[in-house]
Amino acid sequence: MLKHLKANPELDLVRKMLNRLYRDRVAFISLIVLVGLYLAVAFADFLAPYSEGHYERTLAKAPPTPVYMMDERGRISWPYVFRYERRYDPNTFTQRFLPVTDQKYYVHFFVHGEPYKLFGVIPGNLRLLGVDAPGQLSILGNDINGRDIYSRMLYGGQVSLTIGFLSLFIVFPIGMIYGGLAGYFGGKVDDLMMRVAEIVMSIPSFFLLIGLAAILPPGLPSSQRFALVVVILAFVGWAGLSRVIRGMVLSIKNEEFIDAGRAIGLNPFTIIVRHILPQTTSYLLVALTLSVPGYILAESGLSFLGLGIQQPDASWGNMLKEAQDVSNIIERPLMLMPGFLIFLAVLAFNVVGDAVRDILDPKARVARR
């Protein structure tokens, strides 16, 4: 069994790719960033101090909670916070949040908080950080509805980072099968199928997304809206992939092992799926890492325009929409943190994608030797 695994060319390719990514420090750091982001949003229920819908009306627009580690005598203390109280300033006609120092609220690890279902299946209520009520631990402050921005940022990442891969689960099978059939059969079948793909590619994708998202019923639940956004993104994304796969199939279908498959009586669909499409694995790995950022940006753009994920459910796009007010940008710049995470995720995906493309490019491998 071990000899078979060592001799497996696909595993060997993955091992070599990981080794070369490790030697490319920038790409390796980007890969670590992506792994960290996905782990953080996967365990958002545990890492977030509060649930996605938790709110405190009296703490709307409250600033981040200072965490103190020195007591009033200047000695090192266990981390604690003070309760915030909103007060009206008659001189400036504004509301201010001032700490009430009559009682300390110590920060506890592994506390029992609001119940949740981890991965939607495992019930639990254990959270990494928390303070006793009525204390509030707001690492990045609260939004206009008194909801914890840090917690919602973790939950919002589940939507923004997941939607790209869910779209690819639709795009890749359609694009691969469609392009494989067009390239294998060629002739008039190829011409007709490629004209259809070109029609789809000629549609302005982002404006199509806006148009289709705008006609969705306003009262549609966010779960259904999320599924429809995934389908819409997939609908406009398969055509480009199919053209590339079709070109690769045209060069592969005349190889000797394909002729051997025909000679033993394999049907065309089996030849395409089992023998031709696996030869495109290298390109598909690159396409996967370079396609996800586009879907992340598309979902964020739709949610920012109010056509994607709707409040009270969180996504990085609709959280960033709340920060577009100039007063928020000036007074509470931490509300822009979801935008920074979008930038970080897209940049990391592009860096890793470029590195994978260089690794799998035959000319680049020859040059390294």
C-alpha positions in Angstrom: 0.0 0.0 0.0 2.8 2.4 0.9 4.7 1.6 -2.3 1.5 2.4 -4.3 1.1 5.7 -2.5 4.7 6.7 -3.1 4.4 5.8 -6.8 1.2 7.7 -7.2 2.0 10.6 -9.6 -0.8 12.8 -8.3 0.4 12.6 -4.7 4.0 13.2 -5.9 2.9 16.3 -7.8 1.1 17.6 -4.7 4.2 16.9 -2.6 6.6 18.7 -5.0 4.2 21.6 -5.2 4.1 22.0 -1.4 7.9 21.7 -1.2 8.3 24.5 -3.8 5.7 26.6 -2.1 7.6 26.3 1.1 10.8 27.5 -0.6 8.9 30.6 -1.9 8.5 32.5 1.3 6.0 35.1 0.1 3.7 32.3 -1.3 4.1 30.2 1.8 3.2 33.1 4.1 0.2 33.8 1.8 -0.8 30.1 2.2 -0.6 30.4 6.0 -2.7 33.5 5.9 -5.4 31.7 3.9 -5.3 28.7 6.2 -5.6 31.0 9.2 -8.6 32.9 7.7 -10.5 29.7 6.9 -9.8 28.2 10.3 -10.9 31.4 12.0 -14.3 31.6 10.1 -14.8 27.8 10.4 -14.6 28.1 14.2 -16.3 31.5 14.4 -18.8 30.2 17.0 -16.0 29.3 19.4 -13.8 32.3 18.6 -16.5 35.0 18.7 -17.4 36.4 22.1 -21.0 36.8 21.0 -23.5 35.3 18.5 -24.1 36.9 15.1 -27.4 38.5 16.2 -26.4 39.5 19.7 -26.9 43.2 20.3 -27.0 45.8 23.1 -29.1 48.8 22.1 -27.5 51.0 24.8 -24.1 50.4 23.3 -24.8 51.3 19.7 -21.7 52.8 18.0 -19.7 52.1 21.2 -15.9 52.2 20.7 -13.6 49.2 21.3 -13.5 48.1 24.9 -10.1 48.9 26.5 -8.6 45.9 28.2 -6.6 46.8 31.3 -3.7 44.7 32.7 -2.6 47.1 35.5 -4.6 47.8 38.6 -5.0 51.3 40.2 -1.8 50.7 42.2 0.3 50.1 39.1 0.6 46.4 39.7 0.2 43.7 37.0 -3.4 42.3 37.1 -5.4 39.7 35.3 -7.0 41.4 32.2 -10.2 43.2 33.0 -12.6 45.7 31.4 -15.0 48.3 32.7 -18.7 48.7 31.8 -19.4 51.4 29.3 -22.2 54.0 29.9 -23.6 56.3 27.2 -23.9 59.9 28.2 -25.1 63.0 26.4 -22.7 65.9 26.2 -24.7 69.2 26.1 -21.7 71.2 25.1 -20.9 69.3 21.9 -24.5 67.9 21.4 -23.0 64.4 21.0 -23.2 61.1 22.8 -20.1 59.8 24.6 -19.2 56.5 26.1 -17.5 56.7 29.4 -16.2 53.8 31.5 -17.9 53.1 34.8 -15.0 52.2 37.1 -17.0 51.1 40.2 -16.6 47.4 39.2 -14.1 45.4 37.2 -15.2 42.7 34.8 -12.4 40.1 34.4 -11.7 38.5 31.0 -12.3 34.7 31.2 -11.1 32.0 28.8 -13.3 29.1 27.7 -16.5 30.6 29.0 -20.1 29.3 28.6 -22.0 31.7 26.4 -24.9 31.7 23.9 -25.6 28.2 22.4 -24.6 27.4 18.9 -24.1 24.5 16.5 -20.5 24.2 15.3 -20.5 23.5 11.5 -24.3 23.5 11.8 -24.2 20.1 13.5 -22.3 19.9 16.8 -24.1 21.7 19.6 -22.1 23.7 22.1 -21.9 26.9 24.0 -18.2 27.2 24.8 -16.5 30.4 23.7 -12.8 31.4 23.8 -13.2 34.8 25.5 -15.9 36.5 27.5 -16.7 38.7 30.5 -19.6 38.5 33.0 -22.7 40.6 32.3 -23.3 43.5 32.3 -19.7 43.9 31.1 -19.1 44.0 27.4 -16.0 42.8 25.5 -16.1 44.6 22.2 -12.7 44.1 20.6 -13.5 46.3 17.5 -16.4 48.2 19.0 -20.1 47.9 18.1 -22.1 48.8 15.0 -25.1 51.1 14.7 -27.4 48.4 16.1 -25.1 47.6 19.1 -23.8 44.4 17.6 -20.2 43.3 18.2 -18.2 44.0 15.0 -15.5 41.5 15.8 -18.0 38.6 16.2 -20.0 39.6 13.1 -16.7 39.8 11.1 -16.0 36.2 11.9 -19.5 35.1 11.0 -19.4 37.3 7.8 -16.3 35.6 6.7 -18.2 32.3 6.6 -20.2 33.7 3.7 -17.6 35.7 1.9 -14.9 33.0 1.9 -17.2 30.1 1.3 -19.1 31.4 -1.6 -16.1 31.2 -3.9 -15.6 27.5 -3.4 -19.3 26.7 -3.6 -19.5 28.5 -6.9 -16.6 26.5 -8.2 -18.4 23.3 -7.3 -20.9 24.2 -10.0 -18.5 26.0 -12.4 -15.8 23.4 -12.7 -18.0 20.3 -13.4 -20.0 22.2 -16.0 -17.0 23.9 -17.6 -15.0 20.6 -17.7 -17.7 18.4 -19.1 -18.9 21.1 -21.6 -15.4 21.9 -22.8 -14.4 18.2 -22.9 -17.4 17.3 -25.1 -16.8 20.2 -27.5 -13.1 19.4 -27.9 -13.5 15.6 -28.2 -16.3 15.6 -30.8 -15.0 18.7 -32.7 -16.6 19.8 -36.0 -20.1 21.2 -36.0 -20.7 20.1 -32.5 -17.6 22.1 -31.3 -18.7 25.2 -33.4 -22.2 25.2 -32.0 -21.1 24.7 -28.3 -18.4 27.3 -28.5 -20.8 29.9 -30.0 -23.1 29.3 -27.0 -20.2 29.7 -24.6 -19.1 32.9 -26.4 -22.7 34.3 -26.0 -22.5 33.7 -22.3 -19.0 35.2 -22.1 -20.2 38.4 -23.9 -22.8 39.1 -21.2 -21.4 41.8 -18.8 -21.1 39.6 -15.7 -21.3 42.1 -13.0 -24.3 44.0 -14.5 -26.0 40.6 -14.9 -25.4 39.9 -11.3 -26.9 43.3 -10.3 -29.9 42.7 -12.6 -30.6 39.2 -11.4 -30.0 40.0 -7.7 -32.3 43.1 -8.0 -35.3 41.0 -9.1 -35.1 38.7 -6.1 -38.0 39.1 -3.7 -37.0 41.6 -0.9 -38.3 39.2 1.8 -36.3 36.3 0.6 -34.4 34.6 3.5 -30.6 35.1 3.4 -30.0 31.4 3.1 -32.0 31.2 -0.1 -30.5 34.5 -1.3 -27.0 33.0 -0.6 -27.8 29.9 -2.7 -29.1 32.0 -5.5 -26.1 34.3 -5.5 -23.9 31.1 -5.8 -25.9 29.9 -8.7 -25.8 33.3 -10.4 -22.0 33.5 -10.0 -21.6 30.0 -11.4 -23.9 30.7 -14.4 -21.6 33.5 -15.6 -18.3 31.7 -14.8 -18.4 28.4 -16.6 -18.0 29.6 -20.2 -14.4 30.8 -19.9 -13.3 27.6 -18.2 -14.9 25.5 -20.9 -13.0 27.3 -23.7 -9.7 26.6 -22.1 -10.6 22.9 -21.4 -11.8 22.5 -25.0 -8.4 23.8 -26.3 -6.5 21.3 -24.0 -8.8 18.4 -25.1 -8.1 19.2 -28.7 -4.4 18.6 -28.1 -4.9 15.5 -25.9 -7.6 13.5 -27.8 -5.1 12.4 -30.5 -2.6 10.9 -28.0 -2.0 7.1 -28.3 -3.6 6.2 -25.0 -6.8 7.8 -26.2 -6.7 5.7 -29.4 -6.1 2.7 -27.3 -9.3 3.5 -25.3 -11.3 3.8 -28.5 -9.8 0.5 -29.7 -11.0 -1.5 -26.7 -14.5 -0.1 -27.0 -14.7 2.6 -24.3 -17.6 5.0 -24.9 -16.7 8.7 -25.5 -18.0 9.9 -22.2 -15.8 7.4 -20.3 -12.8 8.4 -22.3 -13.4 12.1 -21.6 -14.1 11.8 -17.9 -11.6 9.1 -17.0 -8.7 9.7 -19.4 -8.7 13.1 -20.9 -10.0 15.5 -18.2 -7.5 14.2 -15.5 -4.7 15.4 -17.8 -6.0 19.0 -17.2 -5.4 18.7 -13.4 -2.4 21.1 -13.4 -4.4 23.9 -15.1 -7.5 23.3 -12.9 -5.4 23.7 -9.7 -4.2 27.1 -11.0 -7.7 28.1 -12.2 -9.1 27.2 -8.8 -6.7 29.4 -6.8 -7.1 32.3 -9.3 -10.9 32.1 -9.6 -11.9 32.2 -6.0 -10.8 35.9 -5.5 -13.1 37.0 -8.3 -16.1 35.3 -6.6 -15.2 36.8 -3.2 -15.1 40.3 -4.8 -18.4 39.7 -6.7 -20.2 38.6 -3.5 -18.7 41.5 -1.6 -19.7 43.9 -4.3 -23.3 42.7 -4.4 -23.7 42.8 -0.6 -22.1 46.2 -0.5 -24.7 47.4 -3.0 -27.5 45.9 -0.9 -28.3 43.2 -3.5 -26.5 40.2 -1.9 -26.6 39.0 1.7 -29.1 41.1 3.7 -29.0 42.3 7.2 -29.2 41.1 9.9 -27.1 38.3 8.5 -23.5 39.3 8.1 -21.0 39.3 5.2 -17.9 41.3 4.7 -19.6 43.2 1.9 -22.7 44.4 3.8 -20.5 45.1 6.9 -18.4 47.4 4.7 -21.5 49.1 3.5 -22.2 50.3 7.1 -18.7 51.9 7.1 -19.1 54.0 4.0 -20.3 57.0 5.9 -17.5 59.6 6.2 -18.2 60.1 9.9 -17.8 56.4 10.6 -14.5 56.3 8.6 -13.1 59.2 10.6 -14.4 58.4 14.0 -14.4 54.6 13.8 -11.9 53.4 11.3 -12.0 49.9 12.6 -15.3 49.4 10.8 -13.2 49.2 7.7 -11.6 45.9 8.9 -13.8 43.7 6.7 -12.5 45.6 3.7 -9.0 44.9 4.8 -9.8 41.2 5.2 -11.2 41.1 1.7 -8.0 42.7 0.4 -5.9 40.3 2.4 -7.8 37.2 1.2 -7.8 38.3 -2.5 -4.1 39.2 -2.4 -3.2 35.9 -0.7 -5.2 33.9 -3.2 -3.5 35.7 -6.2 0.0 35.2 -4.7 -0.6 31.5 -4.1 -2.2 31.1 -7.6 0.8 32.7 -9.3 3.2 30.5 -7.4 1.2 27.4 -8.3 1.1 28.4 -11.9 4.9 28.9 -12.0 5.4 25.5 -10.3 3.2 23.6 -12.7 4.4 25.4 -15.8 6.7 23.0 -17.8 8.9 25.8 -19.1 9.3 27.2 -15.6 10.3 23.7 -14.3 12.9 23.3 -17.1 14.3 26.8 -16.3 14.8 25.9 -12.6 16.7 22.8 -13.5 
